[in-house]
Amino acid sequence: MNQVTLYSTNTCPYCTMMKNFLREQGISFKEVNVQLDQKAAEKLVATTGQLGVPQTEVNGQWVLGFNPDAVLENLKGGVTK
């Protein structure tokens, strides 16, 4: 089973685009709002070295920004560059 976690904020338009994309594709995901959860924000930066959102973890692989192709590729088990 695929595991997808989207790290987002309330004010990020690309986060909304990513949520809409995941819903349109029928991909279930967990959302972590790093604007409301400071510990999650710190963990995200410690894990990826990136502060920006959206960041989407797909089966253990990180997709930075709004990149639907990379999300789909990671769901298929492929590795994106």
CYANA upper distance limits for C-alpha pairs under 8 A (distance plus 0.5 A):
  2 ASN  CA     58 VAL  CA      7.80
  2 ASN  CA     59 ASN  CA      6.52
  2 ASN  CA     75 LEU  CA      7.24
  3 GLN  CA     29 PHE  CA      7.52
  3 GLN  CA     57 GLU  CA      8.26
  3 GLN  CA     58 VAL  CA      6.39
  3 GLN  CA     59 ASN  CA      5.63
  3 GLN  CA     60 GLY  CA      8.41
  4 VAL  CA     28 SER  CA      7.54
  4 VAL  CA     29 PHE  CA      5.29
  4 VAL  CA     30 LYS  CA      6.84
  4 VAL  CA     56 THR  CA      7.37
  4 VAL  CA     57 GLU  CA      6.08
  4 VAL  CA     58 VAL  CA      5.15
  4 VAL  CA     59 ASN  CA      6.93
  5 THR  CA     29 PHE  CA      5.95
  5 THR  CA     30 LYS  CA      5.18
  5 THR  CA     31 GLU  CA      6.24
  5 THR  CA     32 VAL  CA      7.66
  5 THR  CA     56 THR  CA      6.09
  5 THR  CA     57 GLU  CA      5.63
  5 THR  CA     58 VAL  CA      7.23
  6 LEU  CA     19 LYS  CA      8.34
  6 LEU  CA     29 PHE  CA      7.36
  6 LEU  CA     30 LYS  CA      6.67
  6 LEU  CA     31 GLU  CA      5.29
  6 LEU  CA     32 VAL  CA      6.61
  6 LEU  CA     54 PRO  CA      7.28
  6 LEU  CA     55 GLN  CA      6.49
  6 LEU  CA     56 THR  CA      4.92
  6 LEU  CA     57 GLU  CA      6.99
  7 TYR  CA     15 CYS  CA      8.50
  7 TYR  CA     31 GLU  CA      6.48
  7 TYR  CA     32 VAL  CA      5.33
  7 TYR  CA     33 ASN  CA      6.36
  7 TYR  CA     34 VAL  CA      6.91
  7 TYR  CA     53 VAL  CA      6.98
  7 TYR  CA     54 PRO  CA      6.10
  7 TYR  CA     55 GLN  CA      5.71
  7 TYR  CA     56 THR  CA      6.57
  8 SER  CA     12 CYS  CA      7.58
  8 SER  CA     15 CYS  CA      6.09
  8 SER  CA     31 GLU  CA      7.63
  8 SER  CA     32 VAL  CA      6.74
  8 SER  CA     33 ASN  CA      5.40
  8 SER  CA     34 VAL  CA      6.47
  8 SER  CA     35 GLN  CA      7.94
  8 SER  CA     53 VAL  CA      6.02
  8 SER  CA     54 PRO  CA      5.61
  8 SER  CA     55 GLN  CA      7.56
  9 THR  CA     15 CYS  CA      7.57
  9 THR  CA     33 ASN  CA      5.72
  9 THR  CA     34 VAL  CA      6.36
  9 THR  CA     35 GLN  CA      5.59
  9 THR  CA     36 LEU  CA      8.30
  9 THR  CA     53 VAL  CA      7.66
  9 THR  CA     54 PRO  CA      8.32
 10 ASN  CA     33 ASN  CA      7.86
 10 ASN  CA     35 GLN  CA      7.43
 12 CYS  CA     16 THR  CA      7.22
 12 CYS  CA     53 VAL  CA      7.77
 12 CYS  CA     54 PRO  CA      8.14
 13 PRO  CA     17 MET  CA      6.82
 14 TYR  CA     18 MET  CA      6.60
 14 TYR  CA     53 VAL  CA      8.25
 14 TYR  CA     54 PRO  CA      7.01
 14 TYR  CA     65 GLY  CA      7.65
 14 TYR  CA     66 PHE  CA      6.30
 15 CYS  CA     19 LYS  CA      6.68
 15 CYS  CA     53 VAL  CA      7.29
 15 CYS  CA     54 PRO  CA      5.54
 15 CYS  CA     66 PHE  CA      7.77
 16 THR  CA     20 ASN  CA      6.61
 17 MET  CA     21 PHE  CA      6.59
 17 MET  CA     66 PHE  CA      7.76
 18 MET  CA     22 LEU  CA      6.65
 18 MET  CA     54 PRO  CA      8.02
 18 MET  CA     66 PHE  CA      6.43
 18 MET  CA     67 ASN  CA      8.47
 18 MET  CA     68 PRO  CA      7.90
 19 LYS  CA     23 ARG  CA      6.68
 20 ASN  CA     24 GLU  CA      6.52
 21 PHE  CA     25 GLN  CA      6.69
 21 PHE  CA     68 PRO  CA      7.79
 22 LEU  CA     26 GLY  CA      6.74
 22 LEU  CA     27 ILE  CA      5.59
 22 LEU  CA     28 SER  CA      7.63
 22 LEU  CA     29 PHE  CA      8.05
 23 ARG  CA     27 ILE  CA      6.37
 23 ARG  CA     28 SER  CA      7.64
 32 VAL  CA     37 ASP  CA      8.16
 32 VAL  CA     40 ALA  CA      7.94
 33 ASN  CA     37 ASP  CA      6.67
 34 VAL  CA     38 GLN  CA      6.55
 34 VAL  CA     39 LYS  CA      8.44
 34 VAL  CA     40 ALA  CA      6.29
 34 VAL  CA     41 ALA  CA      5.24
 35 GLN  CA     41 ALA  CA      7.90
 37 ASP  CA     41 ALA  CA      6.87
 38 GLN  CA     42 GLU  CA      6.74
 39 LYS  CA     43 LYS  CA      6.67
 40 ALA  CA     44 LEU  CA      6.52
 41 ALA  CA     45 VAL  CA      6.85
 41 ALA  CA     51 LEU  CA      8.40
 42 GLU  CA     46 ALA  CA      6.63
 43 LYS  CA     47 THR  CA      6.49
 44 LEU  CA     48 THR  CA      6.51
 44 LEU  CA     49 GLY  CA      7.97
 44 LEU  CA     50 GLN  CA      7.87
 44 LEU  CA     51 LEU  CA      8.02
 45 VAL  CA     49 GLY  CA      5.17
 45 VAL  CA     50 GLN  CA      5.68
 45 VAL  CA     51 LEU  CA      6.07
 48 THR  CA     62 TRP  CA      8.38
 52 GLY  CA     65 GLY  CA      8.16
 53 VAL  CA     64 LEU  CA      7.77
 53 VAL  CA     65 GLY  CA      6.60
 54 PRO  CA     64 LEU  CA      6.94
 54 PRO  CA     65 GLY  CA      5.47
 54 PRO  CA     66 PHE  CA      7.08
 55 GLN  CA     62 TRP  CA      7.36
 55 GLN  CA     63 VAL  CA      6.25
 55 GLN  CA     64 LEU  CA      5.20
 55 GLN  CA     65 GLY  CA      6.26
 56 THR  CA     62 TRP  CA      6.29
 56 THR  CA     63 VAL  CA      5.60
 56 THR  CA     64 LEU  CA      7.04
 56 THR  CA     65 GLY  CA      8.37
 56 THR  CA     71 VAL  CA      8.30
 57 GLU  CA     61 GLN  CA      5.99
 57 GLU  CA     62 TRP  CA      5.09
 57 GLU  CA     63 VAL  CA      6.76
 58 VAL  CA     62 TRP  CA      6.77
 58 VAL  CA     63 VAL  CA      7.88
 58 VAL  CA     71 VAL  CA      7.16
 58 VAL  CA     74 ASN  CA      6.68
 58 VAL  CA     75 LEU  CA      7.15
 59 ASN  CA     74 ASN  CA      7.62
 59 ASN  CA     75 LEU  CA      7.67
 61 GLN  CA     74 ASN  CA      7.47
 63 VAL  CA     67 ASN  CA      7.39
 63 VAL  CA     70 ALA  CA      6.98
 63 VAL  CA     71 VAL  CA      7.12
 67 ASN  CA     71 VAL  CA      7.07
 68 PRO  CA     72 LEU  CA      6.74
 69 ASP  CA     73 GLU  CA      6.56
 70 ALA  CA     74 ASN  CA      6.61
 70 ALA  CA     80 THR  CA      6.54
 71 VAL  CA     75 LEU  CA      6.71
 72 LEU  CA     76 LYS  CA      6.86
 73 GLU  CA     77 GLY  CA      7.04
 73 GLU  CA     78 GLY  CA      5.78
 73 GLU  CA     79 VAL  CA      7.21
 73 GLU  CA     80 THR  CA      7.15
 74 ASN  CA     78 GLY  CA      5.69
 74 ASN  CA     79 VAL  CA      6.55
 74 ASN  CA     80 THR  CA      7.61
